[in-house]
Amino acid sequence: MFLDCNGVEICTGHVVRAPITGNRELHGAWADYTVEKAPGGYKLSYLRSEKGDILPVGYTGGYMADTLPDDDEFDIKALVFTKMPLRVSGWEIVG
């Protein structure tokens, strides 16, 4: 289970705002992603960026566990076995 920076559980259908780590000139400081069910887990699917609709909706995305910010000290292998909720700094539910 993932929690946003405010401690709210991230669920399917939520819109999550996450900081952009690369290509900030194109997107700005953040992008919004829709949380969707995917084979083997959940994925974040691109919705919009701070600078607008830069890419088509759903054009990019990735598994939630693969898109964790680098500053979070999670061992990705441990995510399979943990029962603790994991708070992700920088991610915030906005819809």
N, CA, C and O atoms as a GROMACS GRO file, in nm:
protein
  380
    1MET      N    1   0.085  -0.116   0.000
    1MET     CA    2   0.000   0.000   0.000
    1MET      C    3   0.090   0.124   0.000
    1MET      O    4   0.186   0.133   0.076
    2PHE      N    5   0.056   0.218  -0.087
    2PHE     CA    6   0.129   0.344  -0.094
    2PHE      C    7   0.044   0.456  -0.036
    2PHE      O    8  -0.078   0.459  -0.055
    3LEU      N    9   0.108   0.548   0.034
    3LEU     CA   10   0.043   0.667   0.088
    3LEU      C   11   0.105   0.789   0.022
    3LEU      O   12   0.224   0.790  -0.010
    4ASP      N   13   0.023   0.892   0.002
    4ASP     CA   14   0.080   1.016  -0.052
    4ASP      C   15   0.152   1.091   0.060
    4ASP      O   16   0.160   1.042   0.173
    5CYS      N   17   0.204   1.209   0.030
    5CYS     CA   18   0.282   1.284   0.129
    5CYS      C   19   0.199   1.329   0.249
    5CYS      O   20   0.255   1.367   0.352
    6ASN      N   21   0.065   1.325   0.237
    6ASN     CA   22  -0.024   1.362   0.348
    6ASN      C   23  -0.074   1.241   0.426
    6ASN      O   24  -0.155   1.256   0.518
    7GLY      N   25  -0.028   1.121   0.389
    7GLY     CA   26  -0.068   1.000   0.459
    7GLY      C   27  -0.198   0.939   0.409
    7GLY      O   28  -0.254   0.851   0.475
    8VAL      N   29  -0.248   0.983   0.292
    8VAL     CA   30  -0.372   0.930   0.236
    8VAL      C   31  -0.338   0.814   0.143
    8VAL      O   32  -0.247   0.824   0.061
    9GLU      N   33  -0.411   0.702   0.156
    9GLU     CA   34  -0.386   0.585   0.073
    9GLU      C   35  -0.413   0.616  -0.074
    9GLU      O   36  -0.517   0.672  -0.108
   10ILE      N   37  -0.319   0.578  -0.160
   10ILE     CA   38  -0.333   0.597  -0.304
   10ILE      C   39  -0.407   0.476  -0.360
   10ILE      O   40  -0.362   0.362  -0.343
   11CYS      N   41  -0.520   0.500  -0.427
   11CYS     CA   42  -0.606   0.393  -0.478
   11CYS      C   43  -0.630   0.409  -0.628
   11CYS      O   44  -0.605   0.515  -0.685
   12THR      N   45  -0.679   0.303  -0.691
   12THR     CA   46  -0.717   0.307  -0.832
   12THR      C   47  -0.816   0.420  -0.855
   12THR      O   48  -0.911   0.437  -0.779
   13GLY      N   49  -0.793   0.497  -0.961
   13GLY     CA   50  -0.880   0.608  -0.995
   13GLY      C   51  -0.834   0.742  -0.943
   13GLY      O   52  -0.879   0.846  -0.991
   14HIS      N   53  -0.746   0.742  -0.844
   14HIS     CA   54  -0.694   0.869  -0.792
   14HIS      C   55  -0.606   0.937  -0.898
   14HIS      O   56  -0.547   0.871  -0.983
   15VAL      N   57  -0.600   1.068  -0.890
   15VAL     CA   58  -0.504   1.146  -0.968
   15VAL      C   59  -0.393   1.186  -0.872
   15VAL      O   60  -0.418   1.250  -0.770
   16VAL      N   61  -0.270   1.149  -0.906
   16VAL     CA   62  -0.155   1.174  -0.821
   16VAL      C   63  -0.064   1.276  -0.889
   16VAL      O   64  -0.031   1.262  -1.007
   17ARG      N   65  -0.026   1.378  -0.815
   17ARG     CA   66   0.070   1.478  -0.865
   17ARG      C   67   0.208   1.439  -0.814
   17ARG      O   68   0.228   1.420  -0.695
   18ALA      N   69   0.303   1.428  -0.907
   18ALA     CA   70   0.439   1.387  -0.873
   18ALA      C   71   0.538   1.486  -0.932
   18ALA      O   72   0.515   1.540  -1.041
   19PRO      N   73   0.648   1.511  -0.862
   19PRO     CA   74   0.748   1.603  -0.916
   19PRO      C   75   0.817   1.545  -1.039
   19PRO      O   76   0.835   1.424  -1.050
   20ILE      N   77   0.854   1.632  -1.130
   20ILE     CA   78   0.928   1.592  -1.250
   20ILE      C   79   1.077   1.592  -1.216
   20ILE      O   80   1.128   1.690  -1.161
   21THR      N   81   1.145   1.484  -1.248
   21THR     CA   82   1.288   1.476  -1.218
   21THR      C   83   1.374   1.507  -1.340
   21THR      O   84   1.491   1.542  -1.326
   22GLY      N   85   1.318   1.494  -1.458
   22GLY     CA   86   1.391   1.523  -1.581
   22GLY      C   87   1.300   1.594  -1.679
   22GLY      O   88   1.178   1.584  -1.669
   23ASN      N   89   1.358   1.667  -1.773
   23ASN     CA   90   1.282   1.735  -1.877
   23ASN      C   91   1.186   1.840  -1.820
   23ASN      O   92   1.073   1.855  -1.867
   24ARG      N   93   1.232   1.911  -1.718
   24ARG     CA   94   1.148   2.015  -1.655
   24ARG      C   95   1.120   2.131  -1.750
   24ARG      O   96   1.020   2.201  -1.733
   25GLU      N   97   1.206   2.152  -1.848
   25GLU     CA   98   1.182   2.260  -1.944
   25GLU      C   99   1.054   2.234  -2.022
   25GLU      O  100   0.981   2.327  -2.057
   26LEU      N  101   1.026   2.109  -2.049
   26LEU     CA  102   0.907   2.071  -2.126
   26LEU      C  103   0.783   2.065  -2.038
   26LEU      O  104   0.679   2.121  -2.074
   27HIS      N  105   0.791   1.998  -1.923
   27HIS     CA  106   0.674   1.970  -1.841
   27HIS      C  107   0.650   2.071  -1.728
   27HIS      O  108   0.536   2.090  -1.687
   28GLY      N  109   0.755   2.133  -1.678
   28GLY     CA  110   0.743   2.215  -1.558
   28GLY      C  111   0.786   2.134  -1.437
   28GLY      O  112   0.861   2.038  -1.450
   29ALA      N  113   0.739   2.173  -1.320
   29ALA     CA  114   0.784   2.112  -1.194
   29ALA      C  115   0.711   1.984  -1.159
   29ALA      O  116   0.764   1.903  -1.082
   30TRP      N  117   0.591   1.961  -1.214
   30TRP     CA  118   0.513   1.844  -1.175
   30TRP      C  119   0.432   1.791  -1.294
   30TRP      O  120   0.415   1.858  -1.396
   31ALA      N  121   0.382   1.668  -1.277
   31ALA     CA  122   0.288   1.608  -1.371
   31ALA      C  123   0.183   1.533  -1.290
   31ALA      O  124   0.211   1.483  -1.181
   32ASP      N  125   0.062   1.526  -1.345
   32ASP     CA  126  -0.046   1.449  -1.283
   32ASP      C  127  -0.060   1.316  -1.356
   32ASP      O  128  -0.050   1.310  -1.479
   33TYR      N  129  -0.084   1.212  -1.278
   33TYR     CA  130  -0.099   1.076  -1.332
   33TYR      C  131  -0.225   1.014  -1.274
   33TYR      O  132  -0.261   1.039  -1.159
   34THR      N  133  -0.293   0.932  -1.354
   34THR     CA  134  -0.408   0.855  -1.306
   34THR      C  135  -0.356   0.719  -1.260
   34THR      O  136  -0.275   0.657  -1.328
   35VAL      N  137  -0.404   0.672  -1.144
   35VAL     CA  138  -0.366   0.540  -1.093
   35VAL      C  139  -0.458   0.437  -1.156
   35VAL      O  140  -0.581   0.446  -1.144
   36GLU      N  141  -0.399   0.338  -1.224
   36GLU     CA  142  -0.476   0.235  -1.294
   36GLU      C  143  -0.425   0.097  -1.255
   36GLU      O  144  -0.308   0.080  -1.221
   37LYS      N  145  -0.514  -0.002  -1.259
   37LYS     CA  146  -0.476  -0.142  -1.235
   37LYS      C  147  -0.402  -0.192  -1.358
   37LYS      O  148  -0.444  -0.167  -1.471
   38ALA      N  149  -0.294  -0.263  -1.336
   38ALA     CA  150  -0.215  -0.321  -1.444
   38ALA      C  151  -0.178  -0.463  -1.405
   38ALA      O  152  -0.182  -0.498  -1.287
   39PRO      N  153  -0.142  -0.547  -1.502
   39PRO     CA  154  -0.099  -0.683  -1.467
   39PRO      C  155   0.017  -0.680  -1.368
   39PRO      O  156   0.122  -0.621  -1.396
   40GLY      N  157   0.000  -0.743  -1.255
   40GLY     CA  158   0.107  -0.750  -1.156
   40GLY      C  159   0.119  -0.631  -1.064
   40GLY      O  160   0.214  -0.623  -0.986
   41GLY      N  161   0.026  -0.538  -1.070
   41GLY     CA  162   0.034  -0.423  -0.980
   41GLY      C  163  -0.049  -0.306  -1.028
   41GLY      O  164  -0.155  -0.324  -1.089
   42TYR      N  165   0.000  -0.188  -0.999
   42TYR     CA  166  -0.070  -0.064  -1.036
   42TYR      C  167   0.026   0.025  -1.112
   42TYR      O  168   0.147   0.023  -1.088
   43LYS      N  169  -0.028   0.104  -1.205
   43LYS     CA  170   0.056   0.194  -1.282
   43LYS      C  171   0.007   0.337  -1.272
   43LYS      O  172  -0.109   0.362  -1.241
   44LEU      N  173   0.098   0.428  -1.298
   44LEU     CA  174   0.066   0.570  -1.310
   44LEU      C  175   0.063   0.602  -1.458
   44LEU      O  176   0.160   0.577  -1.529
   45SER      N  177  -0.048   0.657  -1.506
   45SER     CA  178  -0.066   0.689  -1.647
   45SER      C  179  -0.074   0.840  -1.663
   45SER      O  180  -0.153   0.906  -1.595
   46TYR      N  181   0.007   0.898  -1.753
   46TYR     CA  182   0.017   1.042  -1.771
   46TYR      C  183  -0.119   1.106  -1.799
   46TYR      O  184  -0.197   1.055  -1.878
   47LEU      N  185  -0.144   1.218  -1.732
   47LEU     CA  186  -0.268   1.293  -1.751
   47LEU      C  187  -0.240   1.434  -1.803
   47LEU      O  188  -0.294   1.474  -1.906
   48ARG      N  189  -0.155   1.510  -1.732
   48ARG     CA  190  -0.121   1.647  -1.773
   48ARG      C  191   0.003   1.691  -1.694
   48ARG      O  192   0.040   1.631  -1.594
   49SER      N  193   0.065   1.798  -1.742
   49SER     CA  194   0.183   1.856  -1.677
   49SER      C  195   0.153   1.997  -1.630
   49SER      O  196   0.050   2.055  -1.664
   50GLU      N  197   0.244   2.051  -1.551
   50GLU     CA  198   0.229   2.188  -1.504
   50GLU      C  199   0.212   2.285  -1.621
   50GLU      O  200   0.137   2.382  -1.611
   51LYS      N  201   0.282   2.260  -1.731
   51LYS     CA  202   0.276   2.349  -1.847
   51LYS      C  203   0.164   2.313  -1.944
   51LYS      O  204   0.159   2.368  -2.055
   52GLY      N  205   0.076   2.223  -1.905
   52GLY     CA  206  -0.040   2.189  -1.989
   52GLY      C  207  -0.037   2.045  -2.039
   52GLY      O  208   0.036   1.961  -1.987
   53ASP      N  209  -0.118   2.020  -2.141
   53ASP     CA  210  -0.128   1.886  -2.199
   53ASP      C  211  -0.016   1.868  -2.300
   53ASP      O  212  -0.036   1.880  -2.421
   54ILE      N  213   0.103   1.837  -2.251
   54ILE     CA  214   0.222   1.824  -2.335
   54ILE      C  215   0.216   1.697  -2.419
   54ILE      O  216   0.256   1.698  -2.535
   55LEU      N  217   0.167   1.590  -2.362
   55LEU     CA  218   0.154   1.461  -2.430
   55LEU      C  219   0.008   1.418  -2.428
   55LEU      O  220  -0.068   1.466  -2.345
   56PRO      N  221  -0.032   1.328  -2.519
   56PRO     CA  222  -0.168   1.275  -2.511
   56PRO      C  223  -0.190   1.199  -2.380
   56PRO      O  224  -0.098   1.138  -2.327
   57VAL      N  225  -0.312   1.204  -2.329
   57VAL     CA  226  -0.347   1.132  -2.205
   57VAL      C  227  -0.312   0.985  -2.222
   57VAL      O  228  -0.348   0.923  -2.322
   58GLY      N  229  -0.243   0.929  -2.123
   58GLY     CA  230  -0.206   0.788  -2.124
   58GLY      C  231  -0.084   0.755  -2.208
   58GLY      O  232  -0.047   0.638  -2.219
   59TYR      N  233  -0.021   0.856  -2.269
   59TYR     CA  234   0.091   0.832  -2.360
   59TYR      C  235   0.211   0.769  -2.290
   59TYR      O  236   0.279   0.684  -2.347
   60THR      N  237   0.237   0.811  -2.167
   60THR     CA  238   0.347   0.752  -2.091
   60THR      C  239   0.296   0.707  -1.954
   60THR      O  240   0.187   0.745  -1.912
   61GLY      N  241   0.374   0.628  -1.889
   61GLY     CA  242   0.338   0.582  -1.755
   61GLY      C  243   0.435   0.475  -1.711
   61GLY      O  244   0.530   0.442  -1.781
   62GLY      N  245   0.410   0.422  -1.594
   62GLY     CA  246   0.495   0.316  -1.543
   62GLY      C  247   0.438   0.258  -1.416
   62GLY      O  248   0.350   0.318  -1.353
   63TYR      N  249   0.487   0.142  -1.378
   63TYR     CA  250   0.443   0.081  -1.254
   63TYR      C  251   0.478   0.171  -1.137
   63TYR      O  252   0.584   0.232  -1.135
   64MET      N  253   0.388   0.180  -1.040
   64MET     CA  254   0.410   0.268  -0.925
   64MET      C  255   0.542   0.237  -0.855
   64MET      O  256   0.615   0.328  -0.819
   65ALA      N  257   0.572   0.110  -0.837
   65ALA     CA  258   0.695   0.072  -0.766
   65ALA      C  259   0.820   0.114  -0.843
   65ALA      O  260   0.925   0.135  -0.783
   66ASP      N  261   0.809   0.126  -0.976
   66ASP     CA  262   0.924   0.166  -1.057
   66ASP      C  263   0.940   0.317  -1.066
   66ASP      O  264   1.044   0.365  -1.111
   67THR      N  265   0.840   0.392  -1.022
   67THR     CA  266   0.844   0.538  -1.036
   67THR      C  267   0.862   0.609  -0.902
   67THR      O  268   0.836   0.729  -0.893
   68LEU      N  269   0.904   0.537  -0.800
   68LEU     CA  270   0.927   0.600  -0.669
   68LEU      C  271   1.039   0.703  -0.680
   68LEU      O  272   1.138   0.679  -0.749
   69PRO      N  273   1.025   0.815  -0.613
   69PRO     CA  274   1.132   0.916  -0.615
   69PRO      C  275   1.263   0.859  -0.560
   69PRO      O  276   1.261   0.774  -0.471
   70ASP      N  277   1.374   0.906  -0.613
   70ASP     CA  278   1.506   0.857  -0.571
   70ASP      C  279   1.537   0.886  -0.425
   70ASP      O  280   1.616   0.815  -0.364
   71ASP      N  281   1.474   0.989  -0.369
   71ASP     CA  282   1.507   1.024  -0.231
   71ASP      C  283   1.438   0.935  -0.129
   71ASP      O  284   1.471   0.938  -0.010
   72ASP      N  285   1.341   0.853  -0.175
   72ASP     CA  286   1.277   0.759  -0.083
   72ASP      C  287   1.365   0.636  -0.069
   72ASP      O  288   1.411   0.580  -0.169
   73GLU      N  289   1.388   0.595   0.052
   73GLU     CA  290   1.482   0.486   0.078
   73GLU      C  291   1.409   0.352   0.086
   73GLU      O  292   1.410   0.286   0.189
   74PHE      N  293   1.345   0.314  -0.026
   74PHE     CA  294   1.274   0.187  -0.032
   74PHE      C  295   1.360   0.086  -0.106
   74PHE      O  296   1.419   0.118  -0.210
   75ASP      N  297   1.366  -0.033  -0.054
   75ASP     CA  298   1.425  -0.144  -0.128
   75ASP      C  299   1.311  -0.204  -0.209
   75ASP      O  300   1.218  -0.261  -0.153
   76ILE      N  301   1.318  -0.192  -0.341
   76ILE     CA  302   1.207  -0.234  -0.428
   76ILE      C  303   1.171  -0.380  -0.403
   76ILE      O  304   1.053  -0.415  -0.406
   77LYS      N  305   1.269  -0.467  -0.379
   77LYS     CA  306   1.239  -0.608  -0.353
   77LYS      C  307   1.155  -0.625  -0.227
   77LYS      O  308   1.074  -0.717  -0.218
   78ALA      N  309   1.174  -0.537  -0.129
   78ALA     CA  310   1.101  -0.546  -0.003
   78ALA      C  311   0.954  -0.510  -0.021
   78ALA      O  312   0.871  -0.547   0.063
   79LEU      N  313   0.919  -0.437  -0.127
   79LEU     CA  314   0.780  -0.399  -0.149
   79LEU      C  315   0.689  -0.520  -0.164
   79LEU      O  316   0.571  -0.514  -0.132
   80VAL      N  317   0.744  -0.630  -0.213
   80VAL     CA  318   0.665  -0.752  -0.232
   80VAL      C  319   0.620  -0.809  -0.098
   80VAL      O  320   0.513  -0.868  -0.090
   81PHE      N  321   0.700  -0.794   0.004
   81PHE     CA  322   0.675  -0.860   0.131
   81PHE      C  323   0.623  -0.770   0.242
   81PHE      O  324   0.577  -0.819   0.345
   82THR      N  325   0.630  -0.640   0.224
   82THR     CA  326   0.592  -0.549   0.332
   82THR      C  327   0.441  -0.544   0.354
   82THR      O  328   0.364  -0.555   0.259
   83LYS      N  329   0.402  -0.528   0.477
   83LYS     CA  330   0.261  -0.507   0.511
   83LYS      C  331   0.242  -0.365   0.562
   83LYS      O  332   0.130  -0.322   0.589
   84MET      N  333   0.352  -0.292   0.574
   84MET     CA  334   0.346  -0.153   0.620
   84MET      C  335   0.307  -0.062   0.504
   84MET      O  336   0.351  -0.084   0.391
   85PRO      N  337   0.226   0.039   0.531
   85PRO     CA  338   0.202   0.139   0.426
   85PRO      C  339   0.328   0.221   0.402
   85PRO      O  340   0.399   0.256   0.497
   86LEU      N  341   0.357   0.251   0.277
   86LEU     CA  342   0.477   0.325   0.241
   86LEU      C  343   0.439   0.466   0.198
   86LEU      O  344   0.370   0.484   0.097
   87ARG      N  345   0.484   0.566   0.272
   87ARG     CA  346   0.456   0.706   0.239
   87ARG      C  347   0.559   0.753   0.137
   87ARG      O  348   0.680   0.739   0.158
   88VAL      N  349   0.510   0.809   0.027
   88VAL     CA  350   0.598   0.854  -0.080
   88VAL      C  351   0.606   1.006  -0.077
   88VAL      O  352   0.508   1.075  -0.102
   89SER      N  353   0.724   1.057  -0.046
   89SER     CA  354   0.742   1.202  -0.042
   89SER      C  355   0.730   1.259  -0.183
   89SER      O  356   0.782   1.202  -0.278
   90GLY      N  357   0.662   1.371  -0.194
   90GLY     CA  358   0.648   1.437  -0.323
   90GLY      C  359   0.522   1.399  -0.399
   90GLY      O  360   0.478   1.477  -0.484
   91TRP      N  361   0.463   1.283  -0.371
   91TRP     CA  362   0.339   1.244  -0.439
   91TRP      C  363   0.221   1.296  -0.357
   91TRP      O  364   0.219   1.282  -0.235
   92GLU      N  365   0.124   1.357  -0.424
   92GLU     CA  366   0.006   1.410  -0.356
   92GLU      C  367  -0.118   1.379  -0.437
   92GLU      O  368  -0.120   1.401  -0.558
   93ILE      N  369  -0.222   1.329  -0.371
   93ILE     CA  370  -0.350   1.304  -0.439
   93ILE      C  371  -0.416   1.439  -0.464
   93ILE      O  372  -0.436   1.517  -0.371
   94VAL      N  373  -0.451   1.466  -0.591
   94VAL     CA  374  -0.514   1.593  -0.627
   94VAL      C  375  -0.651   1.571  -0.692
   94VAL      O  376  -0.716   1.667  -0.732
   95GLY      N  377  -0.693   1.448  -0.702
   95GLY     CA  378  -0.824   1.420  -0.762
   95GLY      C  379  -0.861   1.276  -0.752
   95GLY      O  380  -0.968   1.237  -0.797
   0.00000   0.00000   0.00000
